[in-house]
Amino acid sequence: MTHEWEVRESGSVNVHDRATSRESRVCAGIATRGRPAELANIVACLRAQTLRPASIIVACTGQDDIGALAEADDLSVVFVEPGLTRQRNAILDRMPAGTDYVAFFDDDFVPQTDWLCVVADAFERDPMLACVTGHVVADGILGPGLTIDDAKRALAAVRGDAQRWTMDGYSPYGCNMAFRASAVAALRFDERLVLYGWLEDLDFGARVAQRHGRLVKLGSAVGVHLGVKRGRVSGRRLGYSQVMNPVYMMAKGTLSRNDACRQIVRNFAANMVKSIAPEAYIDRRGRLAGNLIAFVDVLRGRRTPERAAQL
């Protein structure tokens, strides 16, 4: 999997005049846990899409995850043991026959109303296209998080004529990514990447690229990731995954040595430096402890990403 990309101009898109996209059957999948308010918002966003999904599948861990949506007749709800990769696989297992494209969204993602239409058009234009990632114009995961009002302002500020670009060879970003259904029919997310997953999107994208064709990022498929802090795993568990998952992926061939080292060094350095005066919304000391436990396991010759769930 390469992390180099080529940027080029894309043709303009008219979301009101595209018969092929209106005929496309898109399955939208959401893996969620413990965030019913955020789930309600992303479902409302999907219902408001100019290309409405033919099916919406919610993979959750219990009744409390879905709240008032329990009675919705336009959702398919599946209850699964916790774990992002396991929950996404449950969505793939239940993808309806005849689906053209499957799109995965985080429950705290806010897509522009034409997101699905723009992505379906890209797939229709290029039969070799296997994966599309959208353009996140604001990402709350990089800070204390964003509100719905923040997202609305960020989306309102987007100029459509400035977003007509495509990046080739871009690894998918799990909060907003779509795949040609035929390209992933025989693939599943690696369930050894437990809990939050950590790089599970990159791992899956690498296997898609190895077998099926182009991966791109579209500047015109715009959205905002709120980065809600509730429902996330402990710092120690995440810290373990920050080290062990890249090592495991390097061993299985879905991450290069350079990229694995870059991932590990960047996160370990950030956790070590910032643990002195950590951000209120990040458990830096827990992450650092998890990093160190993983380093010991790696030195012992272990490749055990699933151990994060036991910490």
C-alpha positions as CSV (number, residue, x, y, z in Angstrom):
1,M,0.0,0.0,0.0
2,T,1.5,3.3,-1.1
3,H,0.9,6.6,0.7
4,E,2.1,8.6,-2.2
5,W,-0.7,10.2,-4.3
6,E,-1.2,12.2,-7.4
7,V,-3.6,15.1,-7.3
8,R,-5.5,16.0,-10.4
9,E,-8.6,18.0,-11.4
10,S,-11.9,16.2,-11.6
11,G,-14.8,17.0,-13.9
12,S,-17.6,19.1,-12.5
13,V,-20.6,17.2,-11.0
14,N,-24.2,18.1,-11.4
15,V,-26.0,16.2,-8.6
16,H,-29.4,16.9,-10.1
17,D,-28.7,15.4,-13.6
18,R,-27.2,11.9,-13.2
19,A,-29.4,9.0,-14.1
20,T,-26.7,6.4,-13.4
21,S,-26.2,7.6,-9.8
22,R,-29.9,7.7,-9.2
23,E,-30.1,4.1,-10.3
24,S,-27.2,3.0,-8.1
25,R,-28.0,0.9,-5.1
26,V,-25.9,2.0,-2.2
27,C,-25.8,0.3,1.2
28,A,-24.8,2.6,4.0
29,G,-23.3,0.9,7.1
30,I,-22.7,2.3,10.6
31,A,-20.9,0.6,13.4
32,T,-21.9,2.2,16.7
33,R,-21.7,1.7,20.4
34,G,-23.0,3.9,23.2
35,R,-23.8,7.0,21.2
36,P,-27.5,7.0,20.3
37,A,-27.7,10.8,19.8
38,E,-24.8,10.7,17.2
39,L,-26.3,7.7,15.5
40,A,-29.6,9.5,15.2
41,N,-27.8,12.4,13.5
42,I,-25.9,10.3,10.9
43,V,-29.1,8.4,10.1
44,A,-30.9,11.8,9.5
45,C,-28.0,12.9,7.3
46,L,-28.3,9.7,5.2
47,R,-32.1,10.1,4.9
48,A,-31.4,13.7,3.5
49,Q,-28.9,12.6,0.9
50,T,-29.6,13.6,-2.7
51,L,-29.0,9.9,-3.5
52,R,-30.8,8.1,-0.7
53,P,-29.2,4.8,0.2
54,A,-31.2,1.7,-0.8
55,S,-30.4,0.2,2.6
56,I,-29.0,1.4,5.9
57,I,-27.5,-1.2,8.2
58,V,-26.6,-0.4,11.8
59,A,-24.3,-2.8,13.7
60,C,-24.6,-2.1,17.4
61,T,-23.8,-3.9,20.6
62,G,-27.1,-3.6,22.4
63,Q,-30.6,-2.0,22.5
64,D,-29.3,1.1,24.3
65,D,-27.0,2.0,21.3
66,I,-29.9,2.7,19.0
67,G,-32.3,4.6,21.2
68,A,-35.4,6.0,19.5
69,L,-34.3,4.5,16.2
70,A,-35.3,1.0,17.4
71,E,-38.7,1.5,15.7
72,A,-37.4,2.9,12.4
73,D,-38.7,0.9,9.5
74,D,-36.0,2.0,7.1
75,L,-33.1,0.6,9.1
76,S,-31.7,-2.9,9.4
77,V,-30.3,-3.4,12.9
78,V,-27.9,-6.2,13.9
79,F,-26.6,-6.8,17.4
80,V,-22.9,-7.9,17.5
81,E,-20.2,-8.3,20.1
82,P,-18.2,-5.1,20.5
83,G,-15.4,-4.4,18.1
84,L,-15.2,-2.1,15.1
85,T,-13.9,-4.8,12.7
86,R,-16.5,-7.4,13.9
87,Q,-19.3,-4.9,13.6
88,R,-18.3,-3.8,10.0
89,N,-18.1,-7.5,9.0
90,A,-21.6,-8.0,10.2
91,I,-22.6,-5.2,7.9
92,L,-20.8,-6.8,5.0
93,D,-22.4,-10.1,5.8
94,R,-25.9,-8.5,5.6
95,M,-25.3,-6.4,2.5
96,P,-28.4,-6.9,0.3
97,A,-28.1,-8.8,-3.0
98,G,-27.9,-6.3,-5.9
99,T,-26.0,-3.7,-3.9
100,D,-23.6,-1.7,-6.2
101,Y,-21.6,0.2,-3.5
102,V,-21.2,0.0,0.2
103,A,-20.4,3.1,2.3
104,F,-19.2,3.0,5.9
105,F,-19.6,6.0,8.1
106,D,-18.7,6.6,11.8
107,D,-21.7,7.5,13.9
108,D,-20.2,11.0,14.5
109,F,-19.7,11.8,10.9
110,V,-21.7,14.6,9.1
111,P,-21.6,14.2,5.3
112,Q,-22.6,16.9,2.9
113,T,-26.0,16.1,1.4
114,D,-24.5,15.1,-2.0
115,W,-21.8,12.7,-0.5
116,L,-23.3,9.5,-1.8
117,C,-24.3,11.0,-5.1
118,V,-20.7,12.3,-5.8
119,V,-19.2,9.0,-4.8
120,A,-21.6,6.9,-6.8
121,D,-20.9,9.0,-9.8
122,A,-17.1,8.4,-9.4
123,F,-17.7,4.7,-9.3
124,E,-19.9,4.9,-12.4
125,R,-17.3,6.9,-14.3
126,D,-14.4,4.5,-13.6
127,P,-15.0,0.7,-13.6
128,M,-11.5,0.1,-12.1
129,L,-12.3,2.2,-9.1
130,A,-12.6,0.0,-6.0
131,C,-12.5,2.5,-3.1
132,V,-13.4,6.1,-2.5
133,T,-12.6,8.1,0.6
134,G,-14.2,11.5,1.1
135,H,-12.6,14.8,2.1
136,V,-12.9,15.6,5.8
137,V,-12.9,19.4,5.9
138,A,-12.9,19.5,9.8
139,D,-11.9,16.7,12.1
140,G,-12.6,16.8,15.8
141,I,-10.5,13.8,16.4
142,L,-7.5,16.2,16.3
143,G,-8.8,18.2,19.2
144,P,-11.5,18.3,21.9
145,G,-14.2,17.5,19.4
146,L,-16.7,19.4,17.3
147,T,-20.4,20.1,17.6
148,I,-23.2,19.7,15.0
149,D,-23.2,23.5,14.7
150,D,-19.4,23.5,14.0
151,A,-20.0,20.9,11.3
152,K,-22.8,22.9,9.7
153,R,-20.6,26.0,9.6
154,A,-17.7,24.1,8.1
155,L,-19.9,22.5,5.4
156,A,-21.5,25.9,4.6
157,A,-18.1,27.4,4.0
158,V,-17.1,24.8,1.4
159,R,-16.8,26.1,-2.1
160,G,-17.8,23.4,-4.6
161,D,-15.6,24.7,-7.4
162,A,-12.5,24.5,-5.2
163,Q,-13.1,20.8,-4.4
164,R,-12.9,19.2,-7.8
165,W,-9.8,17.2,-7.3
166,T,-8.8,13.5,-6.9
167,M,-5.9,11.9,-5.0
168,D,-4.9,8.5,-6.3
169,G,-3.5,5.8,-4.1
170,Y,-5.1,7.2,-0.9
171,S,-5.8,4.8,1.9
172,P,-9.4,4.9,3.1
173,Y,-10.3,6.8,6.2
174,G,-12.8,4.8,8.2
175,C,-15.2,7.6,9.1
176,N,-16.2,8.0,5.5
177,M,-15.3,5.4,2.9
178,A,-17.0,3.5,0.2
179,F,-16.3,0.4,-1.8
180,R,-17.5,-1.2,-5.0
181,A,-19.5,-4.1,-3.6
182,S,-18.0,-6.6,-6.1
183,A,-14.5,-5.6,-4.9
184,V,-15.2,-6.5,-1.2
185,A,-17.7,-9.4,-1.6
186,A,-15.0,-11.9,-0.6
187,L,-13.1,-9.7,1.9
188,R,-13.7,-9.0,5.5
189,F,-12.0,-6.7,8.0
190,D,-9.3,-8.3,10.1
191,E,-11.0,-9.2,13.5
192,R,-7.6,-9.6,15.1
193,L,-7.5,-5.7,15.0
194,V,-9.8,-5.5,18.1
195,L,-11.8,-2.8,19.8
196,Y,-11.4,0.5,18.1
197,G,-9.5,-1.2,15.3
198,W,-6.6,1.3,14.8
199,L,-5.5,1.2,11.2
200,E,-8.1,-1.4,10.3
201,D,-9.3,0.9,7.5
202,L,-5.7,1.1,6.0
203,D,-5.4,-2.7,6.4
204,F,-8.6,-3.4,4.6
205,G,-7.8,-0.8,1.9
206,A,-4.4,-2.4,1.3
207,R,-6.0,-5.8,0.6
208,V,-8.6,-4.2,-1.7
209,A,-5.7,-2.5,-3.6
210,Q,-3.8,-5.7,-3.9
211,R,-6.7,-7.5,-5.6
212,H,-9.0,-5.1,-7.2
213,G,-7.8,-1.7,-8.4
214,R,-7.8,2.0,-7.7
215,L,-8.2,3.7,-4.4
216,V,-8.9,7.5,-4.4
217,K,-9.8,10.4,-2.2
218,L,-12.4,12.8,-3.7
219,G,-12.3,16.4,-2.8
220,S,-15.9,16.8,-3.8
221,A,-17.2,14.2,-1.3
222,V,-17.2,16.5,1.7
223,G,-17.9,15.9,5.3
224,V,-17.0,16.7,9.0
225,H,-15.8,14.2,11.6
226,L,-17.1,15.4,15.0
227,G,-14.5,13.3,16.9
228,V,-16.9,12.7,19.8
229,K,-14.9,11.4,22.8
230,R,-17.7,9.2,24.4
231,G,-17.6,5.5,23.6
232,R,-13.9,5.3,22.9
233,V,-11.5,2.7,24.3
234,S,-9.2,3.2,27.2
235,G,-5.9,4.9,26.7
236,R,-3.9,1.8,27.6
237,R,-5.7,-0.4,25.1
238,L,-5.4,2.2,22.3
239,G,-1.7,2.7,23.1
240,Y,-1.0,-1.0,22.8
241,S,-2.7,-1.0,19.4
242,Q,-0.7,2.1,18.3
243,V,2.4,-0.1,18.4
244,M,1.3,-3.7,17.9
245,N,-1.1,-3.1,15.0
246,P,1.5,-1.5,12.7
247,V,4.0,-4.3,13.6
248,Y,1.3,-7.0,12.8
249,M,0.3,-5.3,9.6
250,M,3.9,-5.0,8.5
251,A,4.3,-8.8,9.1
252,K,1.2,-9.6,7.0
253,G,2.2,-7.3,4.2
254,T,-0.5,-4.5,4.4
255,L,1.9,-1.9,5.7
256,S,5.4,-1.1,4.6
257,R,8.3,-1.0,7.1
258,N,8.7,2.7,6.6
259,D,5.0,3.5,7.2
260,A,4.9,1.2,10.2
261,C,7.9,2.9,11.8
262,R,6.5,6.3,11.0
263,Q,3.2,5.4,12.7
264,I,4.9,4.0,15.8
265,V,7.5,6.7,16.3
266,R,5.0,9.5,15.8
267,N,2.5,8.2,18.3
268,F,5.0,7.1,20.9
269,A,6.8,10.5,20.7
270,A,3.5,12.4,21.1
271,N,2.4,10.3,24.0
272,M,5.8,10.6,25.8
273,V,6.1,14.3,25.4
274,K,2.5,15.2,26.1
275,S,2.1,12.9,29.0
276,I,3.9,15.6,31.0
277,A,1.0,17.9,30.6
278,P,-1.7,15.9,28.8
279,E,-4.8,17.3,27.1
280,A,-7.9,17.0,29.1
281,Y,-9.6,14.8,26.4
282,I,-6.7,12.3,25.8
283,D,-5.4,9.7,28.2
284,R,-1.7,10.3,27.2
285,R,-0.3,8.4,30.2
286,G,-2.5,5.4,29.5
287,R,-1.5,5.4,25.9
288,L,2.2,5.6,26.8
289,A,1.8,2.7,29.2
290,G,0.1,0.7,26.4
291,N,2.9,1.6,24.0
292,L,5.5,0.3,26.4
293,I,3.6,-3.0,27.0
294,A,3.4,-3.5,23.2
295,F,7.1,-2.8,22.8
296,V,7.9,-5.5,25.4
297,D,5.6,-7.9,23.5
298,V,7.3,-7.1,20.2
299,L,10.7,-7.7,21.7
300,R,9.5,-11.1,22.8
301,G,8.5,-11.9,19.3
302,R,4.8,-11.6,19.7
303,R,2.4,-10.4,17.0
304,T,-0.7,-10.2,19.1
305,P,-3.0,-7.2,18.3
306,E,-5.9,-9.0,20.0
307,R,-4.2,-8.7,23.4
308,A,-5.3,-5.0,23.5
309,A,-8.8,-6.3,24.6
310,Q,-7.2,-7.9,27.7
311,L,-5.5,-4.8,29.1
